[in-house]
Amino acid sequence: MMASSSRQGLTSALRGVSKALNGGQRHPLEQQFQSLRLSPSNVPGRRCLSTESAPTEERLPITAAGEIRLKDLAKKYKIAQHARAVPVSPSYFSRTPTFNDRYLTLEKLARAYANLPVIPAADAERVAWKTLADLRQSFGEPVKATEYVKCLAIVKRLHQIHPELRPEAVTTALQDFKRDVQGFLNVATPIPIDRFGRALGVGKRKSSTARAFVVEGDGQVLVNGKTLADYFGRVHDRESAVWALYATDRIDKYNVWARVEGGGTTGQAEALTLAIAKALLAHEPALKPALRRAGCVTRDPRRVERKKHGRVKARKGPTWVKR
């Protein structure tokens, strides 16, 4: 009770002070604004805001500012009425904008140049295209495998356009899907024949390495200073070592001196096959189709699969015991 009575007394006291200051009269808001006027100060060339009451005859009416017509300003200063930020690419808000732009460009080119003559895929220039992993890394986007397959089909179709009639826009668009390093453009260094008539060939298989010197002769073969029959005990290994000469019917026209190391007898024999084939191509390059059909030109990349933990070997599991 005492707190409420003291609060009411304080409020009434403040109201009394306010009435005494205002002379018991309350001026309207417009009259208070009229009391403010702009009067020249003592300093020439300046104007200051004064709170002194001006004479009645000098009071100026307060008027609002004129209406601002935005359409007239837009026409006068050439301002767009409905300006908004527009993405550079229509695929900006998609999951893979860069890839989608390239894909749409390829589709547009395929429709535009669908009537140009094409050449067979076997006669077209061999090109190493980017894989799915390479494409994801270059674009920095999670490209889907199905979209990649569709895009690559269009790329190969455009690549089959005749080179003399292929537009520059198609060549530029295909450049984004080519690998940085083209393996098909690599040219193997020819194996020279020294002044003694020898050609050196190097072959590998698993952990074995063979170096073979092939020279024209009567069919003698030495492997690490031993004859072929003394070095390889198995007949299969002996045939594998000189299979390149057997397949081309050159077994009695060249002599072979070889050095082999590493691995076992099977690996050394197959490494020697590749070494002799490479050296034989230095003497007779026309034998390459026959050697390729015989399987003597390609390096065999197969290796023993590593053992896994919990397994007896690479894949063999331990014997199952019921109890």
C-alpha positions as a printed NumPy array, in Angstrom:
array([[  0.   ,   0.   ,   0.   ],
       [  2.75 ,   2.423,   0.86 ],
       [  4.575,   1.701,  -2.399],
       [  1.467,   2.335,  -4.517],
       [  0.613,   5.563,  -2.702],
       [  4.156,   6.886,  -3.145],
       [  4.053,   6.087,  -6.866],
       [  0.783,   7.948,  -7.337],
       [  2.153,  10.936,  -5.453],
       [  5.256,  11.062,  -7.654],
       [  3.157,  10.9  , -10.831],
       [  0.918,  13.746,  -9.73 ],
       [  3.923,  15.863,  -8.758],
       [  5.497,  15.399, -12.231],
       [  2.258,  16.381, -13.92 ],
       [  2.144,  19.56 , -11.865],
       [  5.669,  20.501, -12.877],
       [  4.857,  19.879, -16.567],
       [  1.792,  22.137, -16.407],
       [  3.794,  24.886, -14.724],
       [  6.429,  24.796, -17.466],
       [  3.902,  24.907, -20.27 ],
       [  1.855,  27.668, -18.603],
       [ -1.061,  25.332, -18.23 ],
       [ -1.451,  25.149, -22.081],
       [ -0.602,  22.268, -24.442],
       [  0.556,  23.361, -27.942],
       [ -0.363,  21.16 , -30.926],
       [  2.408,  19.378, -32.88 ],
       [  2.003,  21.564, -36.   ],
       [  2.459,  24.747, -33.931],
       [  5.642,  23.308, -32.436],
       [  7.018,  22.685, -35.945],
       [  6.105,  26.22 , -36.964],
       [  8.192,  27.546, -34.134],
       [ 11.271,  26.034, -35.816],
       [ 12.538,  28.246, -38.599],
       [ 15.64 ,  28.671, -40.685],
       [ 17.21 ,  31.977, -39.851],
       [ 20.404,  33.476, -41.24 ],
       [ 23.266,  33.464, -38.772],
       [ 25.882,  36.105, -38.266],
       [ 28.224,  34.299, -40.646],
       [ 27.341,  35.228, -44.23 ],
       [ 26.728,  32.404, -46.685],
       [ 25.527,  29.953, -44.012],
       [ 22.189,  28.937, -42.664],
       [ 21.529,  27.367, -39.299],
       [ 18.525,  25.83 , -37.616],
       [ 17.133,  28.063, -34.879],
       [ 14.672,  27.072, -32.162],
       [ 13.62 ,  30.655, -31.507],
       [ 10.056,  31.575, -32.229],
       [  9.783,  33.624, -35.424],
       [  7.328,  36.447, -35.986],
       [  3.991,  35.428, -37.367],
       [  4.501,  37.199, -40.701],
       [  7.778,  35.298, -41.418],
       [  6.408,  31.825, -40.849],
       [  6.498,  29.638, -43.984],
       [  4.003,  26.857, -44.61 ],
       [  5.304,  23.294, -44.389],
       [  4.844,  21.437, -47.682],
       [  5.691,  17.815, -48.55 ],
       [  8.22 ,  16.846, -51.208],
       [  7.027,  16.161, -54.718],
       [  6.102,  12.699, -55.885],
       [  8.996,  10.626, -57.231],
       [  8.032,   8.933, -60.497],
       [ 10.257,   5.885, -60.843],
       [  9.105,   5.127, -64.384],
       [ 10.097,   8.598, -65.58 ],
       [ 13.489,   8.267, -63.879],
       [ 13.989,   4.844, -65.45 ],
       [ 13.312,   6.272, -68.917],
       [ 15.501,   9.313, -68.332],
       [ 18.523,   7.46 , -66.922],
       [ 17.912,   4.156, -68.797],
       [ 17.419,   2.069, -65.677],
       [ 15.938,  -1.438, -66.022],
       [ 12.533,  -1.576, -64.386],
       [ 12.72 ,  -5.276, -63.482],
       [ 16.469,  -5.843, -62.991],
       [ 17.498,  -9.084, -61.26 ],
       [ 20.593, -11.286, -61.056],
       [ 20.601, -13.873, -63.847],
       [ 23.09 , -16.818, -63.753],
       [ 25.543, -17.068, -66.604],
       [ 24.643, -20.709, -67.249],
       [ 21.136, -22.223, -67.362],
       [ 22.59 , -25.195, -65.435],
       [ 23.76 , -22.996, -62.557],
       [ 21.314, -24.466, -60.055],
       [ 21.843, -28.08 , -61.134],
       [ 24.024, -30.668, -59.438],
       [ 26.677, -30.697, -62.167],
       [ 26.556, -27.348, -64.013],
       [ 29.886, -27.656, -65.84 ],
       [ 29.181, -31.154, -67.12 ],
       [ 25.612, -30.248, -68.096],
       [ 26.828, -27.262, -70.117],
       [ 29.273, -29.462, -72.018],
       [ 26.602, -32.118, -72.54 ],
       [ 24.072, -29.616, -73.899],
       [ 26.715, -28.195, -76.227],
       [ 27.492, -31.668, -77.592],
       [ 23.801, -32.404, -78.167],
       [ 23.373, -29.108, -80.005],
       [ 26.382, -29.856, -82.226],
       [ 25.165, -33.396, -82.89 ],
       [ 21.809, -32.059, -84.101],
       [ 23.397, -29.309, -86.172],
       [ 25.953, -31.533, -87.958],
       [ 24.014, -34.796, -88.115],
       [ 24.106, -34.809, -91.933],
       [ 27.876, -34.541, -92.314],
       [ 29.623, -37.652, -93.697],
       [ 31.285, -39.939, -91.174],
       [ 34.065, -42.504, -91.396],
       [ 34.127, -45.985, -89.808],
       [ 35.238, -46.171, -86.197],
       [ 38.184, -48.379, -87.177],
       [ 39.492, -45.719, -89.586],
       [ 39.082, -42.785, -87.178],
       [ 42.04 , -41.402, -85.276],
       [ 42.638, -43.304, -82.061],
       [ 42.026, -41.038, -79.084],
       [ 42.272, -41.75 , -75.367],
       [ 39.1  , -40.294, -73.831],
       [ 38.817, -39.334, -70.187],
       [ 37.466, -41.974, -67.863],
       [ 34.674, -41.324, -65.392],
       [ 37.177, -40.721, -62.598],
       [ 39.192, -38.315, -64.768],
       [ 36.042, -36.432, -65.751],
       [ 34.945, -36.06 , -62.136],
       [ 38.369, -34.787, -61.155],
       [ 38.677, -32.306, -64.038],
       [ 35.158, -30.873, -63.596],
       [ 35.112, -31.191, -59.816],
       [ 31.545, -32.537, -59.923],
       [ 29.921, -35.897, -59.03 ],
       [ 29.074, -36.968, -62.572],
       [ 26.827, -40.036, -62.762],
       [ 27.961, -43.109, -64.666],
       [ 24.831, -43.252, -66.839],
       [ 25.226, -39.622, -67.887],
       [ 28.901, -40.231, -68.643],
       [ 28.064, -43.176, -70.925],
       [ 25.489, -41.123, -72.866],
       [ 27.89 , -38.207, -73.207],
       [ 30.739, -40.446, -74.379],
       [ 28.504, -41.948, -77.08 ],
       [ 27.849, -38.467, -78.483],
       [ 31.56 , -37.639, -78.267],
       [ 32.518, -40.718, -80.295],
       [ 29.797, -39.98 , -82.844],
       [ 31.12 , -36.449, -83.376],
       [ 34.67 , -37.78 , -83.553],
       [ 33.709, -39.954, -86.535],
       [ 32.901, -36.911, -88.674],
       [ 35.285, -36.737, -91.608],
       [ 38.401, -34.795, -90.487],
       [ 38.381, -32.567, -93.571],
       [ 34.735, -31.571, -92.983],
       [ 34.764, -31.425, -89.2  ],
       [ 33.801, -27.903, -87.967],
       [ 36.047, -26.006, -85.591],
       [ 33.283, -25.895, -82.947],
       [ 33.196, -29.713, -82.825],
       [ 36.963, -29.947, -82.408],
       [ 36.893, -27.427, -79.567],
       [ 34.046, -29.242, -77.8  ],
       [ 35.799, -32.605, -78.024],
       [ 38.985, -31.192, -76.531],
       [ 37.412, -31.122, -73.048],
       [ 36.934, -34.903, -73.1  ],
       [ 40.428, -35.88 , -74.284],
       [ 43.113, -36.978, -71.89 ],
       [ 46.036, -34.682, -71.318],
       [ 48.474, -37.436, -72.343],
       [ 47.563, -39.369, -75.49 ],
       [ 49.129, -42.798, -75.29 ],
       [ 48.282, -43.592, -78.901],
       [ 50.576, -40.806, -80.083],
       [ 53.585, -42.383, -78.402],
       [ 55.963, -43.918, -80.914],
       [ 58.181, -46.736, -79.737],
       [ 61.882, -46.08 , -80.075],
       [ 63.279, -48.441, -82.724],
       [ 65.806, -50.955, -81.488],
       [ 69.142, -50.301, -83.192],
       [ 71.45 , -52.946, -84.6  ],
       [ 75.068, -52.492, -83.507],
       [ 78.156, -52.891, -85.657],
       [ 78.32 , -56.616, -84.847],
       [ 74.826, -57.179, -86.225],
       [ 73.256, -57.702, -82.786],
       [ 69.852, -56.448, -81.667],
       [ 69.135, -56.204, -77.949],
       [ 65.63 , -56.969, -76.669],
       [ 64.396, -56.704, -73.063],
       [ 61.442, -58.648, -71.699],
       [ 59.773, -59.038, -68.298],
       [ 57.328, -61.489, -66.771],
       [ 56.272, -61.457, -63.111],
       [ 59.544, -61.023, -61.172],
       [ 61.826, -62.156, -64.014],
       [ 63.85 , -60.023, -66.415],
       [ 65.519, -61.176, -69.628],
       [ 67.965, -59.465, -71.987],
       [ 68.499, -61.206, -75.326],
       [ 71.031, -60.457, -78.074],
       [ 69.814, -61.778, -81.438],
       [ 72.196, -62.051, -84.394],
       [ 72.021, -63.909, -87.669],
       [ 73.386, -67.438, -87.353],
       [ 72.521, -71.12 , -87.414],
       [ 70.133, -71.461, -84.461],
       [ 72.381, -71.621, -81.376],
       [ 70.797, -70.507, -78.082],
       [ 72.721, -69.789, -74.867],
       [ 70.981, -68.758, -71.633],
       [ 73.3  , -67.544, -68.847],
       [ 76.171, -69.418, -70.547],
       [ 74.246, -72.731, -70.765],
       [ 72.414, -74.389, -73.598],
       [ 68.655, -74.265, -73.716],
       [ 68.308, -77.933, -72.686],
       [ 70.7  , -77.537, -69.746],
       [ 69.131, -74.385, -68.352],
       [ 65.434, -75.283, -68.667],
       [ 64.555, -78.755, -67.469],
       [ 60.931, -78.689, -68.606],
       [ 60.143, -79.048, -72.287],
       [ 57.349, -76.493, -71.981],
       [ 59.807, -73.85 , -70.732],
       [ 62.214, -74.59 , -73.59 ],
       [ 59.459, -74.125, -76.157],
       [ 58.25 , -70.922, -74.451],
       [ 61.741, -69.407, -74.495],
       [ 62.16 , -69.646, -78.292],
       [ 58.483, -69.511, -79.224],
       [ 58.992, -66.271, -81.186],
       [ 61.464, -68.073, -83.491],
       [ 59.231, -71.127, -83.838],
       [ 56.132, -69.084, -84.695],
       [ 57.935, -67.228, -87.517],
       [ 59.945, -70.217, -88.748],
       [ 63.268, -68.528, -87.912],
       [ 64.624, -71.079, -85.471],
       [ 67.657, -71.946, -87.642],
       [ 68.403, -68.436, -88.933],
       [ 69.362, -66.55 , -85.768],
       [ 71.611, -67.114, -82.784],
       [ 70.488, -66.   , -79.311],
       [ 72.632, -65.12 , -76.303],
       [ 70.521, -64.233, -73.278],
       [ 70.875, -63.193, -69.648],
       [ 67.946, -63.89 , -67.316],
       [ 67.506, -63.182, -63.626],
       [ 64.811, -63.157, -60.955],
       [ 61.709, -65.292, -60.527],
       [ 61.351, -68.945, -61.451],
       [ 61.882, -70.984, -64.582],
       [ 58.417, -70.287, -66.02 ],
       [ 58.737, -66.54 , -65.515],
       [ 62.212, -66.486, -66.991],
       [ 61.148, -68.495, -70.053],
       [ 58.197, -66.21 , -70.809],
       [ 60.327, -63.101, -70.228],
       [ 62.808, -64.507, -72.726],
       [ 59.985, -64.929, -75.266],
       [ 59.235, -61.207, -75.211],
       [ 62.934, -60.254, -75.327],
       [ 63.627, -62.426, -78.384],
       [ 60.511, -61.128, -80.147],
       [ 61.568, -57.503, -79.687],
       [ 65.065, -58.178, -80.96 ],
       [ 63.69 , -60.146, -83.921],
       [ 61.515, -57.164, -84.917],
       [ 64.652, -55.04 , -85.186],
       [ 65.931, -57.386, -87.894],
       [ 62.591, -58.016, -89.647],
       [ 59.845, -55.448, -88.826],
       [ 57.461, -57.18 , -91.27 ],
       [ 57.106, -60.082, -88.803],
       [ 55.097, -58.017, -86.312],
       [ 51.621, -59.269, -87.391],
       [ 52.788, -62.89 , -87.138],
       [ 54.389, -62.297, -83.749],
       [ 51.276, -60.526, -82.489],
       [ 49.086, -63.436, -83.532],
       [ 51.463, -65.75 , -81.684],
       [ 51.176, -63.61 , -78.543],
       [ 54.863, -62.698, -78.385],
       [ 54.622, -58.887, -78.584],
       [ 52.371, -57.998, -75.648],
       [ 53.75 , -57.914, -72.127],
       [ 51.796, -60.225, -69.793],
       [ 50.841, -58.11 , -66.74 ],
       [ 49.523, -60.982, -64.621],
       [ 51.125, -61.468, -61.23 ],
       [ 50.549, -63.68 , -58.233],
       [ 47.69 , -62.349, -56.144],
       [ 48.727, -61.416, -52.63 ],
       [ 47.749, -63.468, -49.621],
       [ 44.921, -62.1  , -47.464],
       [ 44.604, -62.258, -43.71 ],
       [ 42.278, -65.006, -42.541],
       [ 42.997, -67.025, -45.702],
       [ 45.463, -69.804, -46.403],
       [ 46.472, -68.225, -49.72 ],
       [ 45.019, -65.433, -51.848],
       [ 41.49 , -66.865, -51.803],
       [ 41.676, -70.347, -50.323],
       [ 39.962, -70.516, -46.965],
       [ 41.019, -72.594, -43.971],
       [ 39.673, -76.104, -43.583],
       [ 36.238, -76.055, -42.   ],
       [ 36.015, -78.13 , -38.84 ],
       [ 32.631, -78.774, -37.32 ],
       [ 33.903, -79.487, -33.801]])
